[in-house]
Amino acid sequence: MPWYCQFDYVKTYTYDQSTDSFALYWTDDFTGSNGVKASGQNWATYGSTTNKNNRSETTGNAAYIYDNTLTIQMSTSD
């Protein structure tokens, strides 16, 4: 480890039942300086404590922008 998951962009859509179609609601291209958090308007990160059973830990600073991707890092704890 560590393991990383990276997303180039995220798009969300709303469904209009009357027209049986989807419309773009918002998109995030994750532009910004390396190390900054994704926009607080559409994203939220939460922290947690270390779980010794699965030895993984999730913290609010494990999700950040890197090279115009949303990067989520999971690392083990000793």
N, C-alpha and C positions, 0 to 999 in steps of 0.2 A: 504494500500500500504506500502511498495514498491512491485512492481512486478518484477520478474526475468525471463529471458528466457535463458536456457543453452543448448549449443551444445557440444556434445562429439567430433565431428570431422566434417569437411566439405571436400567433394571431388568434383572436377570439371572435366568434360570430354570434349573432342573434338569429333566431328562427322566427319567421313570419308565417304563422299557420294559414292565414287567409290567402297568401300567394304561394305557399308551399316552397319558400326559398329562404336562403340565408343571406344576411347582410353583415359586412365587416363591422365589428363593434369597436375594437381597438387592436393595435399592434405595437410590439416593442422590438426594435432592432438592436438593442443593447449597445448603443454608442456611448462612449464616455471614456474617461481616463481609466487605465488599468488599476484595479483594486477598489474602485468605488462600488457602492451598492446599487442595485437596480432601482429605478424610480419608485419612490415611496407612494406615488399616486395609485399604482396598480399592483404593487408587490409589498409583501410583508415577510420578514424573517423572524424566526423564533428560536430561542436557545433551549437546551435541555441539559440534563446532567449525564455523566458517564454511566453507562450500564455495564457492569462487569460481566454479566452473562453473555452479551454479544460483543463486548469490547469495542463498540463503536460509539462515537459521540457526535452530536449535532449541535452546532452553535450558530447564532445569527450571523457571524462573520464568515461562515463557510460558503456563503453564496455571494458572488461578486462578479463584476465585469472584468474580463481579460481578453484582449485582442478582439474586441467587439463581439464577444459571446457571453452569455450568462454561464458562468462556471460554478458548479456545485462540487465541493470537495468533501469527501468522507475519508477520515483517517482513523487509525486504531489508537487506542490508549494503552499504556502499559500498567 
